[in-house]
Amino acid sequence: MCTTECNSTQNVTISNYQLQLVSSVPWRMHLTFAIAQIFVWPFVYINILMLFTFYRKQSFRTETRYILFAHTLLTDVIFLVLTDFVVIFSHSYVLLPTAFCIPFCMLMDAVTSCTPLTITAMCVERYVAICMPLRHSAISTTSRTLTAILIIWIISYIKPFVDVFILVATVSEEYFLEPTFCHYEIMMPEQWHRLMRSILYVTDFIIILLIELFCYLMIVLAARAASVDKKSAGKGLRTISLHMLQLMLCTFEIVCPYIEAMVIQIDIQLYLSVRSFNFFTFNVIARAVSTLVYGLGDEKFCTAMLYYVRCKQNYILSENKAPNT
C-alpha cells in the first residue's frame, strides 16, 4: 500500500517532469497544441452536424444501426472535447485538486469504454441483418437498442467505480487535496492496481475481438449462400472490417499511457514525439473512423447530411432528395 509520503513523492516526480517539458522546447509544445486544435475541432463540428442530421430525420431515429451510430458520435464528441481540455490544461500548466479530477477522469474512461462496446453492438446488428433477415425487424427494435445503450453505459462505469473504491481504500485523505494534472493514472497510484486494470483491458479486448470475428465469419459464410444478398453481405463485411480497425486503434490508445511512462524515463524529447503521435493517431484518428464508416460511407445518411449543410437552398433538389422530417 502506498503511503502519504509515497503518493507525495509520485506527484512531485510528475510535476518535475512536467516542468521539464514546459521549459525544454516551448515552441514544440505550442506547435503540438495548435495542431491538436486543428485536428480535434473539425471532427467535433462534423460529428455534431451528423448528430443534428440524425435528430432531424425520423427514419434514422427508428433504425438500430443509426441509433448506435448516433451514440458513437455522441461519445466521440464527449471524448474529444474532454481530451482537448486536458491538452489545454497541460499546455497552460493548470493543476487541479485530485478530488476535482476524479469525476472528470471517470467520465473520460466511461466514454472510452463505450466506443468498443458500441462497435461490438453494431457488428452484432449487421450479423442479425444479414444472417437472420427475417428476424431482424423483431430483434432490432428501438426499445431494445436503447436498452442496449443503457447496458453499455452501466458496463462502462463499472471499472471507474471499482477504481474509485480501491483508491479511497488505499490512499489517505490528503491525497485528494493535492494539485495534479487530470489524467487517469492519478486513480491508480498502486502498481498492482495498474497491473490488474491492464489484465481486465486485455480480457475485454479478447472477448470483443472474438465476438467481432464470429460476426465476420458468419457473414462470410452467409455471403456464399445463394439466398443472401451479395451486395448487402459485401457492405457488411467492409463495415465490420473497419469496425475491427477502429477497435484496434481504441485498444492501442489504452496501452499508450504505459508506453509513455517508460519513454519519459529515457528521454524527454522522445517522450514529446511519442505523446503527440499517440494523441493524433489513437485519440483523434480512431474517432474519425466512425465518421468514415457511416457518416460519409452511407449514401442515405450522407445525402441527408448534405441536404442540411446546404441549408435547403436548392428548393427543387430538396423536394426530390430531402429527408422526411
Buried (B, 14 or more C-beta within 10 A) or exposed (E): EBEEEBBBEBBEEBBEBBEEBBEEBEEBBEEBBEBBEEBBEEBBEBBEBBBEBBEBBEEBEEBBBBBBBBBBBBBBBBBBEBBBBBBEBBBEEEBEEBEEBBEBBBBBBBBBBBBBBBBBBBBBBBBBBBBBBEEBEEEBEEEEBEEBBEEBBEBBBEBBEBBBEBBEEBBEEEBBEBEBBBBBBBBBBBEEBBEBBBEEBEEBBEEBBEBBEEBBEBBEEBBEEEEBEEEBBEBBBEBBEBBBEBBBBBBBBBBBBEBBEEBBEEEBEEBBEBBBEBBBBBBBBBBBBBBEBBBBBBEBBBEBBEBBEEEEEEEEEBEEEBBEE
